[in-house]
């Protein structure tokens, strides 16, 4: 299901005319639907460390260099060098003064990864949770929906129910609206199913987060 499909599902739920192209969405309510879909997609992806957001990247740290631009758009889970895991250290002072004894640590300052200096180039093996929650038709990841053919990283069939009903809840935002209770129950059901089906650990207890303007 792509962005246009999700938009049309929202339009159907709210009794609006469906469209063949995003360019037809010119009304204020249309703009609110587009924004709501992106907001719900980001919020749901942010409430958990979902395994479908796990990515891996390799980058070279040049020799005699103690820092490198953070090469990923996301939350770092692991960094490995020469098969050894490097753990995050909040204390920046040892890295800035180059006076630290524990070599298997790294830190972060101003979007830069900090390490001790190596005498040769090192390959950083980084595992992280991406903040790019959408993929386009060329399989390029990006942060939000823009084009009709863009698809969510949230897996189907959960994505449809979560994004459609979640967006409808945000746009209407009134518990007295006659479809509000139905949308809310469907949203909760989909989120719980997503949690139970794709959770990294069975010990993660399901939880519901609903955001409204």
Number of C-alpha atoms within 10 A of each C-alpha: 14 19 24 22 19 24 23 20 20 25 19 13 14 13 9 13 8 16 14 11 11 16 8 10 16 9 8 8 14 18 12 15 23 21 16 22 26 20 19 23 24 18 14 21 20 15 11 15 16 18 12 16 18 16 15 15 12 14 14 12 21 16 12 12 16 18 21 16 13 16 14 19 13 16 13 17 15 15 22 16 14 9 10 10 15 18 15 17 14 11 11 14 11 15 20 15 8 13 10 12 9 10 12 16 18 21 20 19 13 7 11 14 17 22 22 22 18 14 10 11 13 16 15 19 18 19 19 19 22 23 19 19 22 23 19 19 12 8 10 10 18 17 16 21 23 16 14 18 15 23 25 26 16 21 13 12 12 18 22 22 20 26 27 27 28 28 28 26 26 21 22 18 14 14 11 9 11 9 16 17 14 13 20 18 12 16 26 20 16 21 23 16 15 20 21 15 11 14 18 14 10 11 7 11 10 13 11 12 10 14 12 13 9
